[in-house]
């Protein structure tokens, strides 16, 4: 019986060893499936955003002071008086009357123009803020379109990161990071 027991233990050990080796060989055959997908092309996906922005700057603005004598009456009257006096001293007799009238008319016109010029030069400057809406463009990264190959089959997937040269496989399925979509 001792012999039978040794034979029996030897046979059992042999069967166990054969089954274990077969299981390991079967596992190796099963694991011959690709472990990675080869990345063929990675295309960044971007979106251009156009956002409004307020652009402001200070600008100097020249204002004309309001005139107290908008019709330049003071300049006209003063010019007429001065012109009339000068004309009065130029002529003699009836010529004096004509020279006085002509001097008054010319002086009135000149006084009016002089006061007008003075009033136009009476200005002040302020600083005012001017604003306008401008549009600013920016480019936003939205992910990557990845073309991959497993054996002789190609596919495309959208990922939130650049996977590099390979994408891991689990039971023939791509292992993607969060936020990825298969297409």
C-alpha positions in Angstrom: 0.0 0.0 0.0 2.9 2.3 0.6 3.8 2.0 -3.0 0.4 2.8 -4.1 0.4 5.9 -1.8 3.6 7.1 -3.3 2.3 6.4 -6.8 -0.9 8.1 -6.0 0.9 11.3 -4.6 3.2 11.4 -7.6 0.4 11.1 -10.0 -1.6 13.8 -8.2 1.4 16.1 -8.2 2.0 15.4 -11.8 -1.7 16.1 -12.7 -1.6 19.3 -10.6 1.6 20.4 -12.3 0.2 19.7 -15.7 -3.1 21.5 -15.0 -1.2 24.5 -13.6 1.1 24.7 -16.6 -1.9 24.4 -18.9 -3.6 27.2 -17.1 -0.5 29.4 -17.3 -0.2 28.5 -21.0 -3.9 29.3 -21.5 -3.5 32.6 -19.7 -0.6 33.5 -21.9 -2.6 32.7 -25.0 -5.5 34.8 -23.7 -3.1 37.6 -23.0 -1.8 37.7 -26.5 -4.6 40.2 -27.2 -3.1 43.7 -27.6 -2.5 45.6 -24.4 -2.3 49.0 -26.1 -3.8 50.9 -29.0 -1.3 52.8 -31.1 -2.0 56.5 -31.4 -1.9 57.5 -35.1 -2.8 61.2 -34.9 -3.7 63.7 -32.2 -5.6 66.9 -33.2 -6.2 69.6 -30.6 -9.8 70.8 -30.5 -10.1 74.5 -29.9 -12.9 77.1 -29.8 -12.5 80.8 -30.5 -14.4 82.9 -27.9 -15.4 86.6 -28.7 -16.2 88.4 -25.5 -17.2 92.1 -25.1 -15.0 94.4 -23.0 -15.4 98.0 -22.0 -12.4 100.1 -23.1 -12.2 103.6 -21.6 -9.7 106.5 -21.8 -9.6 110.1 -20.7 -9.9 112.7 -23.4 -9.4 116.5 -23.3 -12.4 118.4 -24.4 -12.3 122.2 -25.1 -15.5 124.1 -24.2 -16.4 127.7 -25.0 -17.4 129.8 -22.1 -20.9 131.3 -22.4 -20.9 134.9 -23.6 -22.6 137.6 -21.7 -22.9 139.6 -24.9 -23.8 137.1 -27.6 -24.5 139.8 -30.2 -21.2 141.6 -29.6 -23.1 144.9 -28.9 -20.4 146.3 -26.6 -17.7 145.8 -29.3 -20.0 147.2 -32.0 -20.8 150.3 -30.0 -17.3 150.9 -28.8 -15.9 150.5 -32.3 -18.5 152.9 -33.8 -17.7 155.6 -31.2 -13.9 155.2 -31.7 -14.3 155.1 -35.5 -16.7 158.2 -35.5 -14.2 160.2 -33.4 -11.3 159.3 -35.7 -13.5 160.1 -38.8 -14.5 163.5 -37.2 -10.9 164.6 -37.0 -10.0 163.6 -40.6 -12.4 165.7 -42.6 -13.6 169.3 -42.6 -17.1 170.8 -43.4 -19.4 168.3 -45.1 -16.5 166.0 -45.5 -16.2 165.8 -41.8 -19.8 164.6 -41.5 -19.2 161.9 -44.2 -15.9 160.9 -42.6 -17.6 160.7 -39.1 -20.3 158.5 -40.5 -17.9 156.3 -42.4 -15.6 156.0 -39.4 -18.5 155.1 -37.2 -19.7 152.3 -39.6 -16.1 150.9 -40.1 -15.4 151.1 -36.4 -18.7 149.4 -35.5 -17.9 146.6 -37.9 -14.3 146.2 -36.6 -15.4 146.3 -32.9 -18.0 143.6 -33.6 -15.4 141.3 -35.2 -12.8 142.0 -32.5 -15.3 141.1 -29.7 -16.4 138.0 -31.6 -12.8 136.8 -31.8 -12.2 137.5 -28.1 -15.3 135.5 -27.2 -14.3 132.5 -29.4 -10.9 132.5 -27.6 -12.5 132.4 -24.2 -12.4 128.7 -23.6 -11.6 126.1 -20.9 -10.6 122.5 -21.1 -11.9 119.5 -19.2 -11.0 115.9 -19.1 -13.9 113.5 -19.9 -13.9 109.7 -19.9 -14.9 108.2 -23.2 -15.8 104.5 -23.3 -16.5 102.0 -26.1 -17.3 98.3 -26.3 -14.5 96.3 -28.0 -14.5 92.6 -28.6 -11.6 90.5 -27.4 -10.9 87.1 -29.0 -9.4 84.2 -27.1 -8.8 80.5 -27.9 -10.1 77.9 -25.5 -8.7 74.3 -25.6 -11.6 71.8 -25.5 -9.9 68.5 -25.8 -8.2 66.3 -28.4 -9.5 64.1 -31.3 -7.3 61.0 -31.2 -7.1 58.6 -34.1 -5.8 55.2 -32.9 -5.1 51.7 -34.3 -5.6 48.3 -32.7 -4.3 45.6 -35.0 -5.6 46.5 -38.4 -8.7 48.4 -37.2 -8.7 52.2 -36.7 -11.0 54.3 -34.7 -11.4 57.9 -33.3 -12.0 59.0 -29.8 -12.3 62.4 -28.1 -10.1 62.8 -25.0 -9.6 65.6 -22.5 -5.8 65.1 -22.6 -3.1 64.1 -25.1 -2.6 60.4 -24.6 0.9 60.2 -26.0 1.9 57.3 -28.3 -0.4 54.6 -26.8 -3.7 54.2 -25.1 -4.1 51.2 -22.7 -6.6 48.5 -23.4 -8.6 46.4 -20.9 -10.3 43.4 -22.5 -10.1 45.0 -25.9 -11.7 48.3 -24.7 -9.9 51.6 -24.6 -9.1 52.8 -21.0 -9.9 56.6 -21.2 -9.5 59.3 -18.7 -12.5 61.1 -17.2 -14.4 63.3 -19.6 -13.5 61.4 -22.7 -16.0 60.2 -25.3 -15.7 57.4 -27.9 -16.9 58.2 -31.4 
